[in-house]
Amino acid sequence: MKAILSTCVLLITSFHIVDAQQPSKLHVQDEKYFFQFQPLEQISYKICASQDFQTWKHLASVRGTGSFDWLLPDSELLLARRFYRAESVAAIGSEHLTGWQSFKLAEAGKYRIGLIGDSYTHARTRYSLRLKQMLAAEYGDLGAGYLSFGFHTSAGYNGSVDNEEFNYSLIKTEWIPTYGNGYGPDACHVTSAVVRAAITVRILKTVDSIQLRYVNQVGSGGFRYRINSGAWVSVATDAELGLGNHEITLGNIVAPYEIEIEALAAGVTLMGVEAVKSGDGVVVHKLAVSGGRALVFATNDLAKTSTASLQLDMAVIMFGTNEHLGNQAPWSFRQGLVNIVQTLRSSNPSIDLVFALPCYTKYELENPRAYNLQDYGAVMRSVAEEYQGAYIDFTEVFGPADQLQNLVDAGLMSSDRIHPTTSYAGEGCGGYLIANTIYKSVLGCNSSVYWE
């Protein structure tokens, strides 16, 4: 043991710590070598190593919560003349988010954000709800946005970004779900299987506008709705195929209240409800399909039209996990991303775009697939560059693939080794890390109210 340690000492004298912005040093404790680092911000940092100052190897990722020590792996001690540095994880191309920058500078106006993705986004208790709460706290709260009637047998209801503001229920046997490749902006819709198939929407915080989204179809029977057991209002849907949009007259009604919706026949197709407040601020629409891929979004004219109806100013697009799981060809992944982008740009040519590659899962090393996650990352980054969007790589935020067990032990990844942990795991969960990174490192928000 003494001989091994003396060898390490000889090697360590050739190491250099490099970082022009952050104070850092190498120190020894209990015969182990540590890289000590004092971060300036509470964001994720990459610990990198190099032998030539040119090519840097990503060894680990750590979240800055004050001064921390990172233990040098034994494998690193075997490499003579090694250079280390800690660098913050940052988005590439954030300067392209010109609409967002203008909104922040103006400190007024309405800004609409759509979160488009798979189960990472679908489960509001991962990152979507926290991101909405942080943005609303800093810039103003315009409500829970779009609520989708889509549902998945095992993944539950799609719903809205905030279940405590805006939720719904239905009897699943009364409705036929289309989950992916559907008509709504989240690629979902439901169709009544029986007469009087019902949906109950609960408004728990007062909003100023509620719009029902449905499908006009020749020969369809229409639907009716009422508020708090009041008078029924009928809406006809027997028309040429197209998007239907009905604004509910609210008057002076305040939350909480319920809206009952009933199909007047089988075969009536509904998408969801959009509820927003008036005034200045941010509204966040959760538009996600659990198990979904980029290719299942905006696959028909109605889906494209319903997406346009939200008048998005920004889209945060996160895919890659299910493509990786399913061995989807990277060129096919590109097709899905480009289709989403072109759909968004067709209604708003200046929309801000944020592309997010998820973190590594067990499909990288433990149960490897036909492609590596970074094969999809390369495609996503090229699309971001082509369409002048921002790009953030969450493999850099969470860390290399060989650290997956460490992430599980730290409570950042769930035991399935696929999904980040949810807010039920507390402030240190993986979902919060995603939200905090988008909030701080991508959008450049300054408030520390929700940054703990």
C-alpha positions in Angstrom: 0.0 0.0 0.0 2.8 2.4 0.9 4.5 1.8 -2.5 1.3 2.5 -4.3 0.8 5.7 -2.4 4.3 6.9 -3.1 3.7 6.4 -6.8 0.6 8.5 -6.5 2.5 11.2 -4.8 5.1 11.3 -7.6 2.3 11.5 -10.2 0.4 14.1 -8.3 3.2 16.6 -8.3 2.8 16.8 -12.1 -0.9 17.7 -11.9 -2.1 21.3 -12.5 -5.5 22.9 -11.6 -6.7 25.2 -14.2 -9.6 27.6 -14.1 -9.5 31.3 -14.9 -12.8 32.1 -13.2 -13.2 30.0 -10.1 -10.8 29.4 -7.1 -9.8 25.8 -7.0 -6.9 23.7 -5.6 -5.8 20.1 -5.2 -5.4 18.8 -1.6 -4.7 15.6 0.3 -6.9 14.2 3.1 -6.7 10.7 4.6 -4.2 9.7 1.8 -6.8 10.6 -0.8 -6.5 13.4 -3.4 -9.4 15.9 -3.8 -10.2 18.6 -6.2 -11.5 21.5 -4.1 -13.8 24.0 -5.8 -15.6 27.1 -4.7 -18.5 27.8 -7.2 -19.8 31.3 -7.8 -23.3 30.1 -8.6 -25.6 27.3 -7.5 -25.7 25.5 -10.9 -24.2 22.3 -12.2 -20.5 22.2 -12.9 -18.4 19.8 -14.9 -15.1 18.5 -13.6 -12.9 18.1 -16.6 -9.4 16.8 -17.2 -6.9 17.2 -20.0 -3.3 16.4 -20.8 -2.8 19.2 -23.4 -5.2 22.0 -22.4 -7.0 21.4 -25.7 -9.1 18.2 -25.3 -11.0 18.0 -22.1 -12.5 14.8 -20.7 -15.8 15.2 -18.7 -15.1 13.2 -15.5 -18.0 14.2 -13.3 -20.8 16.7 -12.8 -21.6 18.3 -9.5 -24.2 20.8 -8.4 -22.7 23.8 -6.8 -24.2 24.4 -3.3 -21.2 26.0 -1.8 -17.6 24.8 -1.5 -17.2 21.1 -2.4 -14.5 18.5 -2.7 -14.4 16.1 -5.6 -12.4 12.9 -5.0 -10.0 12.1 -7.9 -10.8 8.6 -9.2 -8.0 6.1 -8.8 -7.8 5.7 -12.5 -7.0 9.4 -12.9 -4.0 9.0 -10.5 -2.4 6.7 -13.0 -2.1 9.4 -15.6 1.0 11.6 -15.4 0.8 15.3 -16.0 -3.0 15.8 -15.8 -4.7 19.2 -15.8 -8.0 19.8 -14.1 -10.7 22.5 -14.2 -14.3 23.1 -13.2 -16.5 24.8 -15.7 -20.2 25.7 -15.4 -22.7 23.9 -17.6 -24.2 26.4 -20.0 -26.6 26.3 -22.9 -25.2 26.8 -26.4 -26.9 29.5 -28.4 -28.9 31.3 -25.7 -28.2 34.5 -27.5 -30.7 33.4 -30.1 -33.6 33.7 -27.6 -34.2 37.3 -28.6 -37.9 37.3 -27.9 -37.3 36.1 -24.3 -34.5 38.7 -23.8 -36.9 41.5 -25.0 -39.6 40.2 -22.6 -37.2 40.3 -19.7 -36.0 43.7 -20.5 -39.5 45.1 -20.9 -40.7 43.7 -17.6 -44.2 43.7 -19.0 -46.3 41.9 -21.6 -47.5 38.3 -22.0 -45.0 35.4 -22.8 -46.3 31.9 -23.7 -44.0 28.9 -23.3 -44.8 25.4 -24.5 -43.0 22.4 -22.9 -43.0 19.6 -25.6 -41.6 16.2 -24.7 -42.1 12.7 -23.3 -42.6 11.5 -19.7 -39.8 13.7 -18.4 -42.1 16.6 -19.2 -45.5 14.8 -18.9 -45.0 14.1 -15.1 -45.5 17.7 -13.8 -43.7 16.8 -10.6 -40.5 16.3 -12.4 -39.5 19.6 -14.0 -42.5 21.3 -15.7 -44.4 22.4 -12.5 -41.3 23.7 -10.8 -40.2 25.6 -13.9 -43.7 27.2 -14.2 -43.6 28.2 -10.5 -40.2 29.8 -10.7 -41.1 31.8 -13.9 -44.5 32.8 -12.5 -42.8 34.0 -9.2 -40.4 36.2 -11.1 -42.3 37.5 -14.1 -46.0 37.1 -13.1 -48.5 34.2 -13.1 -50.9 33.9 -16.0 -52.3 30.5 -15.0 -51.9 26.8 -15.8 -52.4 27.1 -19.5 -53.5 24.2 -21.6 -55.2 21.2 -20.0 -55.3 18.1 -22.3 -58.1 15.5 -22.0 -55.6 12.9 -23.3 -54.9 10.0 -21.0 -52.7 6.9 -20.9 -53.8 3.8 -19.1 -50.6 3.5 -17.0 -49.3 7.1 -17.0 -52.5 8.7 -15.9 -54.1 11.9 -17.2 -52.2 14.5 -19.3 -53.9 17.4 -17.6 -52.3 20.8 -17.0 -48.9 21.9 -15.7 -50.4 22.6 -12.3 -53.0 20.2 -10.9 -53.6 22.5 -7.9 -54.9 25.2 -10.2 -56.6 23.3 -13.0 -57.5 19.6 -13.3 -60.1 17.2 -14.7 -61.5 13.7 -14.4 -63.5 11.3 -16.7 -64.6 7.7 -16.8 -62.1 6.0 -19.0 -64.6 3.5 -20.4 -66.7 6.3 -21.8 -63.8 7.8 -23.9 -61.5 6.4 -26.5 -58.0 8.0 -26.2 -55.7 8.8 -29.0 -52.3 9.1 -27.4 -49.7 10.4 -29.8 -50.4 11.3 -33.4 -53.6 13.0 -32.1 -55.2 16.3 -32.9 -54.2 18.3 -29.8 -51.0 20.4 -29.3 -49.8 17.5 -27.1 -50.6 15.0 -29.9 -53.6 13.7 -28.0 -57.4 13.8 -28.1 -60.4 11.7 -26.8 -63.5 10.6 -28.6 -66.8 9.7 -26.9 -67.6 6.0 -26.9 -71.2 6.5 -25.6 -73.9 9.1 -25.4 -73.5 11.4 -22.4 -69.8 10.6 -22.0 -68.7 13.2 -19.4 -65.7 15.1 -18.4 -65.5 17.3 -15.3 -63.0 20.2 -15.4 -62.1 21.8 -12.0 -60.9 25.5 -11.9 -59.3 26.0 -8.5 -57.8 29.4 -9.1 -59.6 32.2 -10.8 -58.8 32.8 -14.5 -60.1 35.4 -17.0 -60.5 33.2 -20.1 -61.4 29.6 -20.7 -61.5 28.1 -24.2 -62.7 24.6 -25.1 -60.8 22.9 -28.0 -62.6 20.3 -30.0 -62.9 18.8 -33.5 -65.6 19.8 -36.1 -66.6 16.7 -38.1 -69.5 16.2 -40.5 -72.2 14.2 -38.8 -70.9 14.5 -35.3 -73.4 15.1 -32.5 -71.9 18.0 -30.6 -71.6 18.5 -26.9 -72.9 20.6 -24.1 -71.4 22.1 -20.9 -72.5 23.9 -17.7 -70.8 25.6 -14.8 -71.6 24.5 -11.3 -74.8 22.7 -12.3 -76.2 25.8 -14.0 -77.9 26.0 -17.4 -76.6 23.8 -20.2 -74.9 25.5 -23.2 -74.8 23.4 -26.4 -72.0 23.5 -28.9 -72.5 22.1 -32.4 -69.7 20.2 -34.1 -71.4 19.1 -37.3 -69.2 20.9 -39.8 -66.3 20.5 -42.1 -63.3 18.8 -40.5 -61.3 21.4 -38.6 -60.4 22.9 -35.2 -63.2 24.1 -33.0 -62.7 26.7 -30.4 -65.4 27.8 -28.0 -64.8 30.5 -25.4 -66.8 30.1 -22.2 -68.5 33.2 -20.9 -67.4 33.5 -17.3 -68.8 36.8 -16.2 -67.8 37.5 -12.5 -67.5 33.8 -11.5 -64.5 33.1 -9.2 -62.8 29.9 -8.3 -63.3 27.2 -7.3 -65.9 25.9 -9.7 -66.6 23.0 -12.0 -67.4 22.8 -15.7 -69.3 19.6 -16.7 -69.0 18.6 -20.3 -71.2 16.0 -22.0 -71.0 14.5 -25.4 -74.4 14.4 -27.1 -73.5 11.3 -29.1 -70.8 8.7 -29.6 -68.0 9.9 -31.9 -67.5 13.5 -30.5 -63.8 14.4 -30.3 -62.4 16.8 -27.7 -58.9 18.0 -27.2 -58.7 20.0 -24.1 -59.2 23.4 -22.4 -57.0 26.5 -22.2 -57.3 28.7 -19.2 -55.3 31.9 -18.7 -55.3 35.1 -16.7 -55.2 38.6 -18.2 -52.3 41.0 -17.6 -48.6 40.7 -17.7 -46.6 37.5 -17.0 -45.8 34.0 -18.2 -48.0 31.1 -19.0 -46.5 27.6 -19.3 -48.3 25.0 -21.4 -47.4 21.3 -20.7 -47.6 19.5 -24.0 -46.2 16.0 -23.5 -46.8 12.4 -24.1 -45.5 9.7 -21.7 -43.5 7.3 -23.8 -43.7 9.6 -26.8 -41.1 10.5 -29.4 -40.7 13.6 -31.5 -42.2 11.8 -34.5 -45.7 11.6 -32.9 -46.2 15.4 -32.6 -47.8 17.6 -35.2 -48.4 14.7 -37.6 -51.7 16.1 -39.0 -53.2 19.4 -40.0 -55.4 19.6 -37.0 -52.5 19.1 -34.6 -50.6 21.8 -36.4 -53.6 24.2 -36.2 -54.2 23.5 -32.5 -50.5 24.0 -31.7 -50.7 27.4 -33.5 -53.8 28.4 -31.5 -51.7 28.6 -28.4 -49.6 31.4 -29.9 -46.4 30.2 -28.3 -43.5 32.6 -27.9 -41.1 29.8 -26.9 -41.0 26.0 -27.1 -38.7 23.9 -24.9 -38.3 20.6 -26.8 -36.9 17.6 -24.9 -36.7 14.2 -26.5 -34.2 11.4 -26.9 -34.9 8.8 -24.2 -37.6 6.9 -26.0 -35.8 7.2 -29.3 -32.8 5.7 -27.6 -34.9 2.9 -26.0 -36.5 2.1 -29.3 -33.4 2.1 -31.4 -34.8 4.8 -33.6 -32.4 5.9 -36.4 -30.9 9.3 -35.7 -32.0 10.6 -39.2 -35.6 9.7 -38.3 -35.2 11.6 -35.0 -34.1 14.6 -37.0 -37.3 14.3 -39.1 -39.4 14.5 -36.0 -37.6 17.5 -34.6 -37.7 19.4 -37.9 -41.4 18.8 -38.3 -42.1 20.2 -34.8 -39.9 23.3 -35.5 -41.4 23.9 -38.9 -44.9 23.7 -37.4 -44.0 26.2 -34.7 -42.2 28.5 -37.1 -45.1 28.5 -39.6 -47.4 30.2 -37.0 -44.6 32.3 -35.4 -41.5 32.8 -37.5 -39.7 34.4 -34.6 -40.5 31.8 -31.9 -37.7 31.1 -29.4 -36.5 27.5 -29.4 -34.8 25.6 -26.7 -33.6 22.0 -27.4 -32.8 19.8 -24.4 -31.1 16.4 -24.6 -32.0 14.3 -21.5 -29.5 12.6 -19.2 -28.0 9.2 -19.5 -30.1 6.2 -18.5 -29.5 2.5 -18.2 -29.8 2.2 -22.0 -26.3 3.7 -22.4 -24.1 1.2 -20.7 -26.1 -1.3 -18.6 -28.6 -2.3 -21.3 -27.1 -0.7 -24.5 -29.1 0.0 -27.6 -28.2 0.3 -31.3 -27.1 3.9 -30.9 -25.6 6.0 -28.1 -27.6 8.9 -26.6 -25.0 11.3 -28.0 -25.9 10.2 -31.5 -29.3 11.8 -30.9 -27.6 14.7 -29.2 -25.5 15.4 -32.3 -28.7 15.5 -34.3 -30.5 17.8 -31.8 -27.6 20.2 -31.6 -27.4 20.4 -35.4 -31.2 21.2 -35.6 -30.7 23.8 -32.9 -27.9 25.4 -34.9 -29.8 25.3 -38.2 -32.9 26.9 -36.7 -31.0 29.3 -34.4 -32.2 27.9 -31.1 -30.5 27.2 -27.8 -29.2 23.8 -26.9 -28.6 22.3 -23.4 -27.1 18.8 -22.8 -28.3 17.3 -19.6 -25.7 14.6 -19.7 -23.3 17.3 -18.7 -25.7 18.5 -15.9 -26.2 15.0 -14.4 -22.9 13.5 -15.4 -21.3 10.7 -17.4 -23.1 7.4 -18.0 -20.8 5.5 -15.7 -22.1 7.6 -12.8 -25.7 6.3 -13.0 -25.6 4.4 -9.7 -24.2 7.5 -8.0 -27.2 9.5 -9.3 -29.6 6.9 -7.9 -27.8 6.9 -4.5 -27.9 10.7 -4.5 -31.7 10.7 -5.2 -31.4 12.4 -8.6 -32.4 9.3 -10.6 -35.2 6.9 -9.7 -34.5 3.2 -9.1 -35.8 2.3 -12.6 -32.5 4.0 -13.8 -34.5 5.7 -16.6 -36.3 8.7 -15.1 -35.2 11.6 -12.9 -36.7 11.6 -9.5 -39.8 13.7 -8.9 -40.6 16.4 -6.3 -41.8 13.7 -3.9 -38.1 13.1 -3.3 -37.6 16.7 -2.1 -35.6 19.7 -3.2 -32.7 17.6 -4.3 -34.6 15.6 -6.9 -33.5 15.2 -10.5 -36.6 17.0 -11.8 -35.8 20.1 -9.8 -32.2 20.0 -11.2 -33.7 20.0 -14.8 -36.0 22.9 -14.0 -33.3 24.9 -12.2 -30.9 24.4 -15.0 -33.4 25.7 -17.6 -34.3 28.6 -15.4 -30.8 29.7 -14.6 -28.4 28.3 -17.2 -30.7 28.6 -20.3 -33.1 31.4 -19.6 -30.6 33.4 -17.5 -33.1 34.2 -14.7 -31.7 36.0 -11.7 -34.1 35.4 -8.9 -33.0 33.1 -6.2 -36.4 32.8 -4.6 -36.8 29.2 -5.7 -33.1 28.4 -6.0 -32.1 26.3 -2.9 
